[in-house]
């Protein structure tokens, strides 16, 4: 209760401060909207002008990418500015200020900055998920809806775990964002396309080493009745569990890193 | 029981050494351990006001950060109100107030009052106490004119007063102040000192400053840290007696006179910079009037200013004697 009260107080104050830079706010939203809008349009062009991608049609690709982007944006509104970019807060000394307050550090970081720019990603995704459903190529039903909600929760957990892990690295190195750029952004961007499109080694990488395939690929196989092996089915059902586990591990890693925090000198 | 106990506390940082050979550094880096704090032991009782001084990099900030639960010591034990400040960080934080002179806890684009309401929620300050403290500190620090203005529009002095207020709203048992008066004008400095004097006795105060006057007025006890170790830990009055009560006179002459130093009594340590003579001396051994008299007899003087020696002079003297 206390946390939600403080979180919403922060959000209210964030928007009143943001009102001072209104133009920035709107430009940020529009720019993000356009960028991601065109990714969906690319799928549309490829699937209508060329062919399905590895047997996935436009609606199915919208679900696949939509799951990834929506979970990324939801985690981003909470964690991107303060946790993924923790090194900036360390350099500015903001982390020290948070550390002298009687509230969990991660909770304060979540409150510290609302990721307003991610609202555009959420909006554009909701539009295309709507389009996908309206084309009546997606299997529907109460079970599917409940499962979809579960995979969204699991996906947000995995995305959050990735952002927390990258942020935690900044307790040791100021280059955490560069590492994050490769392991979180570049490699995760492969999940825009069906995993079966890639060589086996990439499939293994995205399943066992950097488990980004659990964000959207395995869940969507199950959601869209496309799972063909037992392994794929198990992975699909386990996705939300794996998400929660990864989140717990990343939070433990964060607090382990905090012990190694050495501040900024002054 | 003591508010604060440090027992054989050490903290070191790993710092890369640059060999100057760029390719070698890329492949293999050498690291060096810098001992920021070595084997410090100290006890602070409730209500004490302690001044913590030392040159830059001496370990003052590291000590404060360990006491506030930001950093973990490598070895030794720290207790604040009987608890480990890092392991029980949240609990420790609700009992202490911290003011970092160089870091702000106020929202930059919003009025300070909004931050105060946030702190009320985070510290779970009861309405009554919050209202009472808001009223009290608004009055004492005289901030009512700008408490509703966005912080970014305020001057450093105005901001510092609000920062101080932010660190006091939850009635902390211990107040840590790291360089609170840095860059402030005399009037604001005085106001802050007066407030600290008022809090003294009820609140334990740990103050670091480069302005000896802050420490002289607020604290009774002085701890000098140099190269990570405590060099002196004693009552200020006793330190003054031991190391002399230093003062400084700057005498500006009409014409530069290299020979002027010769006329000065032996107790005076003098330097000449262009046409100004700078005299450092111990007031227990010689009076400013005697020095002036000597100079006036031999030279024509344009201007004279007397000041109490700043902390660096005393520290310098302490080091000279301890080395």
Interface residues (C-beta under 8 A of the other chain):
Chain A: X2 X5 X6 X9 X10 X13 X16 X17 X20 X93 X94 X96 X97 X99 X100 X101 X102 X103 X104 X259 X261 X262 X263 X265 X266
Chain B: X13 X61 X62 X65 X68 X69 X70 X71 X72 X86 X89 X90 X91 X93 X94 X96 X98 X100 X102 X103 X104 X105 X107 X108 X109 X110 X114 X117 X118 X119 X121 X122 X123 X124 X150
